[in-house]
Structures are given as C-alpha cells and as structure tokens.
C-alpha cells in the first residue's frame, strides 16, 4: 500500500499509469510519479520521499546536456543549410 496522501482530501493514493508521451518523459526524467486518490478521484504528480535526491539531480543534468546537444546540432544544421545555395540555381558571384 502506498504511503502517499492525497493533497486534496488526505486519503491514501495509489500509483496511476502514464497516459501520454509527455507524462512518460516527465516520469523518466524526474523523481515525480503520477498518483490517484481512491476517495476523491484526484490525479496528479507527487514526489516519492524515498527516492534519492542524487538520482533526480543526475537525471536533470543528463536531460539538460541532451537538450543542449540537440539544440547545437540543429543550429549547426540550419547554418549549413542556409549557407548552401539551392540546387539548380545558377548562383554566380558578380564582380564589380
């Protein structure tokens, strides 16, 4: 039985399944889990007090580094794409 209490009514909660990609992503990258109250039907994110803080910190750092890497690669791709002339265009540099 879960020891987490509902923030609305104070009853015991149970773990709830993730319903979307964004919920799965939040669950994977943080120490928050989805809970549902048996009494009032509340459903939301609660942090498990037993989960170590270090795990949360490591996941946060990894997610920030992955985001930075993807953003950098996307920026480099766009710079390369903007500096390349379109295929089939007869772009010639004019001299004054």
ZAMARGU-4260 file (C-alpha; in steps of 0.2 Angstrom, whole numbers, plus 5000, padded with zeros to 4 digits):
<rodrens>
0) 5000/5000/5000 | 5006/5017/4996 | 5011/5029/5009 | 5007/5045/4999 | 4992/5055/5004
5) 4980/5065/4993 | 4984/5084/4994 | 4965/5087/4992 | 4957/5075/5005 | 4971/5067/5014
10) 4966/5049/5009 | 4978/5036/5003 | 4983/5036/4985 | 4989/5023/4973 | 5001/5024/4958
15) 4992/5029/4941 | 4998/5024/4924 | 5005/5037/4912 | 4993/5041/4898 | 5004/5051/4886
20) 5022/5053/4880 | 5024/5069/4890 | 5019/5060/4906 | 5031/5046/4902 | 5045/5059/4899
25) 5042/5068/4915 | 5041/5052/4924 | 5058/5046/4917 | 5067/5062/4919 | 5061/5067/4937
30) 5058/5058/4953 | 5039/5063/4952 | 5026/5049/4949 | 5008/5050/4945 | 4996/5045/4959
35) 4977/5044/4960 | 4966/5046/4976 | 4954/5032/4979 | 4942/5043/4988 | 4940/5059/4979
40) 4947/5054/4962 | 4961/5067/4962 | 4976/5063/4949 | 4992/5072/4949 | 5011/5072/4952
45) 5019/5068/4969 | 5037/5066/4973 | 5041/5050/4982 | 5050/5055/4998 | 5060/5039/4997
50) 5068/5042/4981 | 5086/5049/4982 | 5089/5067/4978 | 5105/5062/4969 | 5095/5052/4956
55) 5085/5067/4952 | 5100/5078/4951 | 5109/5066/4939 | 5093/5065/4928 | 5091/5083/4927
60) 5109/5086/4922 | 5108/5072/4909 | 5092/5079/4901 | 5100/5097/4901 | 5115/5090/4892
65) 5105/5080/4879 | 5094/5096/4876 | 5110/5106/4873 | 5117/5094/4861 | 5101/5093/4851
70) 5100/5112/4850 | 5118/5113/4845 | 5116/5100/4831 | 5100/5108/4825 | 5109/5126/4825
75) 5124/5119/4815 | 5112/5110/4803 | 5102/5126/4800 | 5118/5136/4797 | 5125/5124/4785
80) 5108/5123/4776 | 5107/5142/4775 | 5124/5144/4768 | 5122/5131/4754 | 5115/5138/4738
85) 5099/5129/4732 | 5101/5115/4719 | 5098/5120/4701 | 5100/5139/4704 | 5113/5147/4694
90) 5120/5157/4708 | 5136/5166/4702 | 5146/5179/4712 | 5146/5195/4702 | 5162/5205/4702
95) 5161/5224/4702
</rodrens>
